[in-house]
Amino acid sequence: MIEIKKIIEILKAKITIDTDLMWTHYNSPEELIAEINLNSILLEEKNREGLDFFQLLFFPTGTLQEISIQNGWSVEYLKLAAEFDSIYEKVYQLMKA
């Protein structure tokens, strides 16, 4: 769980007031951060909805990839997504227990 928290904190630091969200359904960076924060709480409570949210966020051609390309941090996104994918199953299994 700690590994995902670290990824989420890095992700949140990349999203600033100037973040371009043109190719997403979010109206503002604050809206995206609020949804990330809400799902982080769900994740900490071992609620699978939080984990599912982040899995969708990291899907190829998903919201985060679009944001990263539009805002010049796509290489870092690929690293974060690979890291998320590598620990997803472990966290998923912990939530089932």
C-alpha positions as CSV (number, residue, x, y, z in Angstrom):
1,M,0.0,0.0,0.0
2,I,2.9,2.3,0.8
3,E,4.2,2.0,-2.8
4,I,0.9,3.1,-4.3
5,K,0.7,6.1,-1.8
6,K,4.2,7.2,-3.1
7,I,3.0,7.0,-6.7
8,I,-0.1,9.0,-5.9
9,E,1.9,11.7,-4.2
10,I,4.2,12.0,-7.2
11,L,1.2,12.1,-9.5
12,K,-0.5,14.9,-7.4
13,A,2.7,16.9,-7.5
14,K,2.6,16.8,-11.3
15,I,-0.9,18.2,-11.4
16,T,-0.7,22.0,-10.9
17,I,-3.1,24.9,-11.4
18,D,-1.7,25.2,-14.9
19,T,-2.3,21.6,-15.9
20,D,-4.0,21.3,-19.3
21,L,-7.0,18.9,-19.0
22,M,-8.4,19.4,-22.5
23,W,-8.6,15.7,-23.4
24,T,-10.3,14.6,-20.1
25,H,-13.7,15.0,-18.5
26,Y,-12.3,17.1,-15.7
27,N,-13.2,20.8,-15.6
28,S,-10.2,21.8,-13.4
29,P,-7.0,20.5,-11.8
30,E,-8.7,21.0,-8.4
31,E,-11.5,18.6,-9.5
32,L,-9.0,16.0,-10.5
33,I,-7.0,16.4,-7.3
34,A,-10.3,16.1,-5.2
35,E,-11.1,12.9,-6.9
36,I,-7.6,11.5,-6.4
37,N,-7.8,12.5,-2.7
38,L,-11.2,10.8,-2.3
39,N,-10.0,7.6,-3.9
40,S,-6.8,7.7,-1.8
41,I,-9.0,7.6,1.3
42,L,-11.0,4.7,-0.1
43,L,-7.7,2.9,-0.9
44,E,-6.4,3.5,2.7
45,E,-9.7,2.0,4.0
46,K,-9.1,-1.0,1.7
47,N,-12.1,-0.2,-0.4
48,R,-11.6,-1.7,-3.8
49,E,-13.3,1.3,-5.5
50,G,-10.2,3.3,-4.7
51,L,-7.9,0.8,-6.3
52,D,-10.2,0.5,-9.3
53,F,-10.2,4.3,-9.8
54,F,-6.4,4.3,-9.9
55,Q,-6.3,1.3,-12.3
56,L,-8.6,3.2,-14.7
57,L,-6.6,6.4,-14.3
58,F,-3.4,4.5,-15.3
59,F,-4.9,2.6,-18.3
60,P,-3.1,3.1,-21.6
61,T,-4.7,6.0,-23.5
62,G,-6.5,6.8,-20.3
63,T,-6.8,10.1,-18.4
64,L,-3.3,10.2,-17.0
65,Q,-1.6,9.4,-20.2
66,E,-3.6,12.1,-22.0
67,I,-2.7,14.6,-19.3
68,S,1.0,13.6,-19.3
69,I,1.3,14.0,-23.0
70,Q,-0.5,17.3,-23.1
71,N,1.6,18.6,-20.2
72,G,5.1,17.3,-21.2
73,W,5.6,14.5,-18.7
74,S,4.7,11.4,-20.7
75,V,8.1,9.7,-20.0
76,E,7.5,10.0,-16.2
77,Y,3.9,8.8,-16.7
78,L,5.2,5.6,-18.3
79,K,7.5,5.0,-15.4
80,L,4.7,5.6,-12.9
81,A,2.2,3.4,-14.8
82,A,4.7,0.6,-15.0
83,E,5.4,0.9,-11.3
84,F,1.6,1.0,-10.5
85,D,1.1,-2.1,-12.8
86,S,3.9,-4.0,-11.0
87,I,2.3,-3.6,-7.6
88,Y,-1.4,-3.6,-8.5
89,E,-1.9,-7.3,-8.1
90,K,-0.2,-7.4,-4.7
91,V,-2.4,-4.6,-3.4
92,Y,-5.5,-6.3,-5.0
93,Q,-4.7,-9.5,-3.1
94,L,-4.2,-7.7,0.2
95,M,-7.7,-6.1,-0.2
96,K,-9.3,-9.5,-0.8
97,A,-7.8,-10.9,2.4
